Amino acid sequence: MQAPSSIETSYGGGSAGTLMHPLVAVAMVAAIVGLMKLPRRYAVVPLLLALFLLPVGQQLHIAGVHFYVPRILVMFGVARLISAKGRSKGPIFVGGWNDLDTLFTCCTVVHAVAIVLLNLGNISALINEVATIWDTLGGYLIFRYLIRDVDDIKLIAKTFACIAAVIGFTMVIERTKMLNVFGYFGSLDITPQMRGDKIRAQGPFEHPLLAGAFGATVVPLFVWLWKSKESRKYAITGILGSTAMVLATASSTPLLSYVAGIVAIMFWPIRKNMRVVRWAVVLALVGLDLVMKAPVWFLIARIDIVSGSSGFHRAELIDTFVRHFNEWWLIGTKNAANWGFEMQDTCNEWVEMGETGGLATLLCFVLLVVRSFSRIGKARKRAFQDRDRAWLIWFVGAALFAHAVAFYGISYFDQTKYSWFALLCMISVVTAPKQSAILSPKPQASWNSVKEEKRLQVTTAIGA
C-alpha cells in the first residue's frame, strides 16, 4: 500500500473536474447547516457524521481548486470559530492555549514549510501546503473549540458509536458480497481490495488499514461508555461496529491497535507503577537489540497475525529510514524510492513525518505524543480521589496508545486524521486543571459541616 503524497491529495491532485454525488451534496449542505446553526455542544454531531460517512474523494472543482467535502466543512467550521471568538470576551478553548496546541501547530507548519522548501519553485507545492494547513490546523482548532467538557466527550463517543455501527455493517456486506456500497458515489471502487484470496474491506475510507485504524482506536471510548453505565446501548453498538470494521479489513495493523487499546485498559490495576512498566519495556528492547543479529525493530517482521501481512516491509522501512538519516534530517527527501524496493511506501506515521518533513517535524510529532501521555499521567494522579474522572482519563490514554501503535503500520491521509485531532482535543480537556469542577461532581456538604457552619454564623452574630 502506498499512501498518496501531500501533493497528490491536495489542491493539485485528484479529479480534474467536480465529482460530487447529489446525495453527498445534500448531506454536506445539511451538515453545514447543522454545524453553523446548532448550539455549540451539538454542532459536532453533523460534523462527525459528514466527515466519516461521506467518501473523502467527493469534491467541487472551482477555478482549478479542489474543494473536498472535509475541506468545505472545515472552512465553515473555522468561520463559526472566528465568529465565536469575536463574540467572546475570554478564551474559547478550555484551559486556554496550551503546550499541545503549540506542538500541534509547530508540527503542522514546520511540515508544510519543509515540503515547500523540498519542492522549491513548484507553485503547486505551495498551494498544496496551504491546503494542508487549512485541513489540518483548521480541523484541529474546530474540535478544540467544540470539545469543552465531559458531556461533549460523551456525545462524541456516542456519535462515533453510531458511525462505527453504520460503517461496520457496510464493511461486512463488502466482505460477504464483494461490494463496497460507498463506491456508488463515484470516488471509490465498488469492488473491494484483495490480498491473495482475502477480501479487505475499506468502507468510505481511502484504504482498509485506515478504516481498521479508525475502528480500533475508538474502542476505548466505547468501553468508557459501558463503564459509565448510562450509555451502554451506545457502548455495545460501538464495540460491535468497531470489531466488525477491524475484522473486515483482514489486516494486522488494525488488530494490533485494537488489542493495544484493550491491553492499555487492563493495565488499570497497576496504574501507580507505570514508570516501572515503561522502564522495563525500554530495558527489554535494549537487551533484545544487544542479543539480536538484526536491529530490534525487525521484531515487527515477525508479526503476521493475518496471513500475508507485510511486517518485513515495515521493519525494512524503519531500517532504511534510520540508515539514510543524512538524506532526510534537514527538510525531508524525495529520494526514498531509491532506497530500496517500495521504500517510497511510507506506511508508518513516524517515518512519514521525518521523510517528508525532516527531523524538526519528526521531533515535534514525537513530543506531541510524549507530552500527551505525560499530561494524561499527571492528570490521572490529580484525580486519585475522583474515580470516575480517573477512569475517563485512563480510557482516553488507552485510545492514545492505540493510535501510537497504529502509527507503526499506517500514516493517516484521509478522514481518519480527524479522529486523531478529536482525541488530542479530548486530552486537552481532561488534563486541564481548571476542568476539575466540570469533570467531577461537587462534593455535598455533610450534616456535621452544615451544623458547624450555622454554629459559626450564630457565634458571629452574638459577638457582633
C-alpha positions as CSV (number, residue, x, y, z in Angstrom):
1,M,0.0,0.0,0.0
2,Q,1.3,3.4,-1.0
3,A,-0.1,6.5,0.6
4,P,-0.8,9.4,-1.7
5,S,1.8,12.1,-1.4
6,S,0.8,15.5,0.0
7,I,0.7,17.0,-3.4
8,E,-1.5,14.2,-4.8
9,T,-4.1,14.6,-2.1
10,S,-4.3,18.4,-2.0
11,Y,-5.3,21.1,-4.4
12,G,-3.1,19.9,-7.3
13,G,-4.2,16.3,-7.2
14,G,-7.4,14.3,-7.6
15,S,-10.0,14.6,-10.3
16,A,-9.7,17.3,-13.0
17,G,-13.4,18.1,-12.5
18,T,-16.2,18.2,-10.0
19,L,-17.0,14.8,-8.5
20,M,-20.0,15.3,-6.2
21,H,-22.9,12.8,-6.0
22,P,-26.2,14.6,-5.5
23,L,-26.9,12.7,-2.2
24,V,-23.4,13.7,-0.9
25,A,-24.1,17.3,-1.8
26,V,-27.4,17.2,0.1
27,A,-25.8,15.6,3.1
28,M,-22.9,18.1,3.0
29,V,-25.3,21.0,2.9
30,A,-27.3,19.6,5.8
31,A,-24.1,19.1,7.8
32,I,-23.0,22.7,7.1
33,V,-26.4,24.0,8.3
34,G,-26.2,21.9,11.5
35,L,-22.6,23.0,12.1
36,M,-23.5,26.7,11.8
37,K,-26.9,26.7,13.4
38,L,-27.0,24.1,16.2
39,P,-25.8,25.0,19.7
40,R,-22.1,24.5,20.1
41,R,-22.4,21.3,22.0
42,Y,-24.5,19.6,19.3
43,A,-22.7,21.1,16.3
44,V,-20.1,18.3,16.5
45,V,-22.6,15.6,15.6
46,P,-23.3,16.6,12.0
47,L,-19.6,17.5,11.5
48,L,-18.5,14.0,12.5
49,L,-21.3,12.2,10.6
50,A,-20.3,14.1,7.4
51,L,-16.6,13.7,7.9
52,F,-16.7,9.9,8.4
53,L,-19.7,8.7,6.4
54,L,-19.2,10.7,3.2
55,P,-16.4,9.4,0.9
56,V,-13.4,11.8,1.2
57,G,-12.8,11.9,-2.5
58,Q,-16.1,13.8,-3.2
59,Q,-15.2,17.3,-4.3
60,L,-16.1,20.6,-6.0
61,H,-13.6,21.7,-8.6
62,I,-13.7,25.5,-8.9
63,A,-11.2,27.6,-10.8
64,G,-8.6,24.9,-10.7
65,V,-9.0,24.4,-6.9
66,H,-10.2,21.1,-5.4
67,F,-12.7,21.6,-2.5
68,Y,-13.1,18.2,-0.9
69,V,-16.0,17.7,1.4
70,P,-13.9,17.7,4.6
71,R,-12.2,20.9,3.3
72,I,-15.5,22.6,2.8
73,L,-16.7,21.5,6.3
74,V,-13.5,22.8,7.9
75,M,-14.0,26.2,6.1
76,F,-17.4,26.7,7.6
77,G,-16.3,25.4,11.0
78,V,-13.5,27.9,11.1
79,A,-16.0,30.6,10.2
80,R,-18.1,29.6,13.2
81,L,-15.0,29.6,15.4
82,I,-13.9,33.1,14.3
83,S,-17.5,34.3,14.9
84,A,-17.5,32.8,18.4
85,K,-14.1,34.4,19.2
86,G,-15.4,37.8,18.1
87,R,-18.3,37.5,20.5
88,S,-16.4,36.1,23.4
89,K,-14.5,38.2,25.9
90,G,-12.5,35.3,27.2
91,P,-10.6,32.3,25.7
92,I,-12.8,29.9,23.6
93,F,-10.5,26.9,24.3
94,V,-10.7,25.1,27.6
95,G,-7.7,25.9,29.7
96,G,-6.6,28.5,27.1
97,W,-3.8,27.8,24.6
98,N,-1.6,25.0,25.9
99,D,1.5,23.1,25.1
100,L,-0.3,20.5,22.9
101,D,-1.8,23.3,20.8
102,T,1.7,24.7,20.3
103,L,3.3,21.4,19.4
104,F,0.5,20.5,17.0
105,T,0.7,23.9,15.3
106,C,4.5,23.7,15.1
107,C,4.3,20.2,13.6
108,T,1.8,21.2,11.0
109,V,3.6,24.5,10.0
110,V,7.1,23.1,10.0
111,H,6.0,20.1,8.0
112,A,4.4,22.3,5.4
113,V,7.4,24.6,5.2
114,A,9.7,21.7,4.7
115,I,7.7,20.3,1.8
116,V,7.6,23.8,0.2
117,L,11.4,24.0,0.5
118,L,11.8,20.5,-0.7
119,N,9.8,21.5,-3.8
120,L,11.2,25.0,-4.2
121,G,10.0,26.7,-7.3
122,N,6.9,24.4,-7.6
123,I,3.9,26.7,-7.1
124,S,1.6,23.7,-6.8
125,A,3.6,22.5,-3.7
126,L,3.0,25.9,-2.1
127,I,-0.7,25.8,-2.8
128,N,-1.0,22.2,-1.6
129,E,0.7,23.0,1.7
130,V,-1.6,26.0,2.2
131,A,-4.4,23.4,1.8
132,T,-2.7,21.1,4.3
133,I,-2.7,23.8,6.9
134,W,-6.3,24.6,6.1
135,D,-7.3,20.9,6.5
136,T,-5.1,20.0,9.4
137,L,-4.8,23.1,11.7
138,G,-8.3,24.2,10.8
139,G,-9.8,20.8,11.7
140,Y,-7.9,20.6,14.9
141,L,-9.0,24.1,16.1
142,I,-12.6,23.3,15.3
143,F,-12.5,20.3,17.6
144,R,-10.6,22.4,20.2
145,Y,-13.5,24.9,20.2
146,L,-16.3,22.3,20.2
147,I,-14.9,20.0,22.9
148,R,-15.1,21.6,26.3
149,D,-16.2,19.1,29.0
150,V,-17.1,15.5,29.8
151,D,-20.6,15.8,28.3
152,D,-19.0,16.8,24.9
153,I,-16.7,13.9,25.1
154,K,-19.6,11.5,25.8
155,L,-21.6,13.0,22.9
156,I,-18.6,12.4,20.6
157,A,-18.2,8.9,21.8
158,K,-21.9,8.2,21.1
159,T,-21.6,9.7,17.7
160,F,-18.5,7.6,16.9
161,A,-20.5,4.5,18.1
162,C,-23.3,5.3,15.5
163,I,-20.7,5.9,12.8
164,A,-18.8,2.6,13.6
165,A,-22.1,0.7,13.6
166,V,-23.0,2.0,10.1
167,I,-19.6,1.5,8.6
168,G,-19.1,-1.9,10.3
169,F,-22.4,-3.1,8.7
170,T,-21.4,-1.9,5.3
171,M,-18.0,-3.4,5.6
172,V,-19.5,-6.8,6.5
173,I,-21.5,-6.5,3.3
174,E,-18.3,-5.6,1.5
175,R,-16.6,-8.7,2.8
176,T,-19.5,-11.1,2.1
177,K,-20.9,-9.7,-1.2
178,M,-17.6,-8.1,-2.6
179,L,-19.5,-4.8,-2.9
180,N,-18.5,-1.5,-1.4
181,V,-21.7,0.4,-1.2
182,F,-19.8,3.7,-0.9
183,G,-18.4,3.0,-4.4
184,Y,-21.7,4.0,-5.8
185,F,-20.9,7.6,-5.0
186,G,-18.1,7.5,-7.6
187,S,-15.0,8.4,-5.7
188,L,-14.2,4.8,-4.5
189,D,-14.1,1.4,-6.2
190,I,-17.2,-0.7,-5.9
191,T,-15.0,-3.8,-5.9
192,P,-13.0,-4.2,-2.6
193,Q,-9.3,-4.7,-2.5
194,M,-7.8,-8.2,-2.3
195,R,-4.7,-9.7,-0.7
196,G,-4.3,-13.2,-2.0
197,D,-7.7,-14.8,-1.5
198,K,-8.7,-12.4,1.3
199,I,-11.1,-9.5,0.8
200,R,-10.0,-6.3,2.5
201,A,-13.0,-4.1,3.2
202,Q,-12.5,-0.3,3.4
203,G,-15.9,1.3,3.6
204,P,-15.8,5.1,3.0
205,F,-12.1,5.3,3.8
206,E,-9.2,5.5,1.3
207,H,-7.6,2.2,2.4
208,P,-8.6,-0.8,4.5
209,L,-5.8,0.0,7.0
210,L,-7.3,3.4,7.7
211,A,-10.8,2.0,8.1
212,G,-9.4,-0.5,10.6
213,A,-7.3,2.1,12.4
214,F,-10.4,4.2,13.0
215,G,-12.4,1.3,14.2
216,A,-9.6,0.1,16.6
217,T,-8.7,3.4,18.1
218,V,-12.3,4.4,19.2
219,V,-12.9,1.2,21.1
220,P,-11.5,2.5,24.4
221,L,-14.1,5.3,24.3
222,F,-16.9,2.8,23.9
223,V,-15.6,0.8,26.8
224,W,-15.7,4.0,28.8
225,L,-19.3,4.5,27.8
226,W,-20.0,1.0,29.2
227,K,-18.2,1.8,32.4
228,S,-20.2,5.0,32.8
229,K,-23.4,2.7,32.8
230,E,-25.8,5.3,31.4
231,S,-24.8,4.8,27.8
232,R,-24.4,1.0,27.5
233,K,-26.6,0.7,24.4
234,Y,-24.2,3.0,22.6
235,A,-21.2,1.2,24.0
236,I,-22.4,-2.2,22.7
237,T,-23.3,-0.7,19.3
238,G,-19.9,0.9,19.0
239,I,-17.9,-2.1,20.1
240,L,-19.7,-4.4,17.7
241,G,-19.4,-2.0,14.8
242,S,-15.7,-1.3,15.5
243,T,-14.9,-5.0,15.9
244,A,-16.6,-5.7,12.6
245,M,-14.6,-2.9,10.9
246,V,-11.3,-4.3,12.3
247,L,-12.0,-7.9,11.3
248,A,-13.4,-6.9,7.8
249,T,-10.1,-5.3,6.9
250,A,-8.2,-8.6,7.2
251,S,-5.1,-6.7,8.2
252,S,-2.7,-7.0,11.1
253,T,-2.3,-3.2,11.9
254,P,-5.9,-2.7,13.0
255,L,-5.9,-5.9,15.0
256,L,-2.7,-4.9,16.8
257,S,-4.2,-1.4,17.5
258,Y,-7.4,-3.0,18.8
259,V,-5.5,-5.3,21.1
260,A,-3.2,-2.4,22.2
261,G,-6.2,-0.4,23.4
262,I,-7.7,-3.3,25.3
263,V,-4.4,-4.1,26.9
264,A,-3.9,-0.5,27.9
265,I,-7.3,-0.6,29.7
266,M,-6.3,-3.8,31.5
267,F,-3.2,-2.0,33.0
268,W,-5.5,0.0,35.2
269,P,-4.8,-2.2,38.4
270,I,-1.1,-1.3,38.1
271,R,-1.6,2.3,37.1
272,K,0.6,3.5,40.0
273,N,3.5,1.5,38.7
274,M,3.5,2.6,35.1
275,R,7.0,4.1,35.4
276,V,8.3,0.7,36.3
277,V,6.5,-0.8,33.3
278,R,7.9,1.9,30.9
279,W,11.5,1.3,32.1
280,A,11.0,-2.5,31.9
281,V,9.9,-2.1,28.2
282,V,12.9,0.1,27.4
283,L,15.4,-2.2,29.1
284,A,13.8,-5.2,27.4
285,L,14.1,-3.6,24.0
286,V,17.7,-2.6,24.7
287,G,18.5,-6.1,25.8
288,L,16.9,-7.6,22.7
289,D,18.8,-5.2,20.5
290,L,22.1,-6.4,22.0
291,V,21.4,-10.1,21.5
292,M,19.6,-9.9,18.2
293,K,21.5,-10.2,14.9
294,A,19.3,-7.5,13.3
295,P,18.1,-4.2,14.9
296,V,15.3,-4.5,17.4
297,W,12.7,-3.0,15.1
298,F,12.9,-6.2,13.0
299,L,10.7,-7.8,15.6
300,I,7.9,-6.2,13.5
301,A,8.8,-8.5,10.7
302,R,7.8,-11.5,12.9
303,I,4.3,-10.2,13.4
304,D,1.9,-11.9,11.0
305,I,-1.4,-12.1,12.7
306,V,-3.2,-12.1,9.4
307,S,-1.5,-14.3,6.8
308,G,0.2,-12.2,4.1
309,S,0.9,-9.2,6.3
310,S,3.8,-7.0,5.2
311,G,5.6,-6.9,8.5
312,F,9.0,-7.3,6.9
313,H,8.4,-4.4,4.7
314,R,7.6,-2.2,7.7
315,A,10.7,-3.3,9.5
316,E,12.8,-2.7,6.4
317,L,11.2,0.7,6.0
318,I,12.3,1.8,9.5
319,D,15.8,0.3,9.0
320,T,16.3,2.1,5.7
321,F,14.9,5.3,7.2
322,V,17.5,5.2,10.0
323,R,20.4,4.3,7.7
324,H,19.6,7.3,5.4
325,F,19.3,9.8,8.2
326,N,21.8,12.1,6.4
327,E,19.4,12.4,3.4
328,W,16.2,13.4,5.2
329,W,17.1,15.1,8.5
330,L,17.1,18.7,7.2
331,I,13.9,19.1,5.3
332,G,13.0,15.5,4.3
333,T,13.7,13.9,1.0
334,K,12.2,13.0,-2.4
335,N,14.7,10.1,-3.0
336,A,13.1,7.4,-0.8
337,A,12.2,5.4,-3.9
338,N,15.9,4.9,-4.5
339,W,16.4,3.4,-1.0
340,G,15.1,0.0,-2.0
341,F,12.0,-1.9,-3.2
342,E,8.8,0.1,-2.4
343,M,10.6,2.3,0.1
344,Q,8.5,5.2,-1.1
345,D,5.5,3.5,0.5
346,T,5.6,5.3,3.9
347,C,3.0,3.1,5.7
348,N,4.3,4.4,9.0
349,E,3.3,7.8,10.5
350,W,6.7,8.2,12.3
351,V,8.7,7.6,9.1
352,E,6.3,9.7,7.1
353,M,6.9,12.7,9.4
354,G,10.6,12.5,9.1
355,E,10.8,11.5,5.4
356,T,8.5,14.4,4.2
357,G,9.3,17.0,6.9
358,G,12.7,16.4,8.3
359,L,14.0,15.9,11.8
360,A,12.3,19.1,13.2
361,T,8.8,17.8,12.1
362,L,9.5,14.3,13.5
363,L,10.6,15.8,16.8
364,C,7.5,18.0,17.1
365,F,5.3,14.9,16.4
366,V,7.2,12.7,18.9
367,L,7.0,15.5,21.5
368,L,3.3,15.9,20.8
369,V,2.6,12.2,21.6
370,V,5.0,12.1,24.6
371,R,3.6,15.3,26.1
372,S,0.0,13.9,25.6
373,F,1.0,10.8,27.6
374,S,2.7,12.9,30.2
375,R,-0.4,15.2,30.7
376,I,-2.6,12.1,31.0
377,G,-0.4,10.6,33.7
378,K,-0.3,13.7,35.8
379,A,-4.0,14.3,35.4
380,R,-4.8,10.8,36.5
381,K,-2.7,11.3,39.6
382,R,-4.5,14.5,40.4
383,A,-7.8,12.7,40.1
384,F,-7.0,10.0,42.6
385,Q,-10.0,10.9,44.8
386,D,-12.4,11.0,41.8
387,R,-12.6,7.5,40.4
388,D,-15.0,8.4,37.5
389,R,-12.7,11.2,36.3
390,A,-9.7,9.0,36.7
391,W,-11.4,6.3,34.6
392,L,-12.1,8.8,31.8
393,I,-8.6,10.0,31.7
394,W,-7.3,6.4,31.6
395,F,-9.6,5.4,28.7
396,V,-8.5,8.5,26.7
397,G,-4.9,7.4,27.4
398,A,-5.8,3.9,26.1
399,A,-7.1,5.4,22.9
400,L,-3.9,7.4,22.6
401,F,-1.8,4.2,23.0
402,A,-3.9,2.5,20.3
403,H,-3.2,5.4,17.9
404,A,0.5,5.2,18.7
405,V,0.6,1.5,17.8
406,A,-1.4,2.2,14.6
407,F,1.2,4.7,13.5
408,Y,3.7,1.9,13.0
409,G,1.5,0.4,10.3
410,I,-0.1,3.3,8.5
411,S,0.1,7.0,8.0
412,Y,-3.2,8.9,8.2
413,F,-4.1,10.6,4.9
414,D,-7.9,10.6,4.8
415,Q,-10.7,11.3,7.3
416,T,-9.1,9.1,9.9
417,K,-6.9,12.0,10.9
418,Y,-9.9,13.8,12.3
419,S,-10.4,11.2,14.9
420,W,-6.8,11.8,15.9
421,F,-7.4,15.5,16.1
422,A,-10.5,15.0,18.2
423,L,-8.6,12.7,20.6
424,L,-5.9,15.3,21.1
425,C,-8.5,17.9,22.0
426,M,-10.1,15.5,24.4
427,I,-6.7,15.1,26.1
428,S,-6.5,18.9,26.5
429,V,-9.9,18.9,28.1
430,V,-9.5,16.0,30.6
431,T,-6.0,17.1,31.6
432,A,-6.8,20.8,32.1
433,P,-6.6,21.6,35.9
434,K,-9.4,24.1,35.8
435,Q,-11.7,21.5,34.4
436,S,-11.9,19.6,37.7
437,A,-15.1,21.4,38.6
438,I,-16.7,20.3,35.3
439,L,-15.4,16.8,35.2
440,S,-16.1,15.9,38.8
441,P,-19.4,16.4,40.7
442,K,-19.2,18.9,43.5
443,P,-18.9,17.2,46.9
444,Q,-22.1,17.6,49.0
445,A,-21.6,19.1,52.4
446,S,-22.1,16.7,55.3
447,W,-24.7,17.2,58.1
448,N,-21.9,17.9,60.6
449,S,-20.4,20.6,58.3
450,V,-23.8,22.3,57.9
451,K,-24.3,22.4,61.7
452,E,-20.8,23.7,62.2
453,E,-21.4,26.5,59.7
454,K,-24.6,27.5,61.4
455,R,-22.9,27.5,64.8
456,L,-20.2,29.8,63.5
457,Q,-22.9,32.1,62.0
458,V,-24.7,32.3,65.3
459,T,-21.5,32.9,67.2
460,T,-20.5,35.7,64.9
461,A,-24.0,37.3,65.2
462,I,-23.8,37.2,69.0
463,G,-20.3,38.6,69.0
464,A,-21.4,41.5,66.8
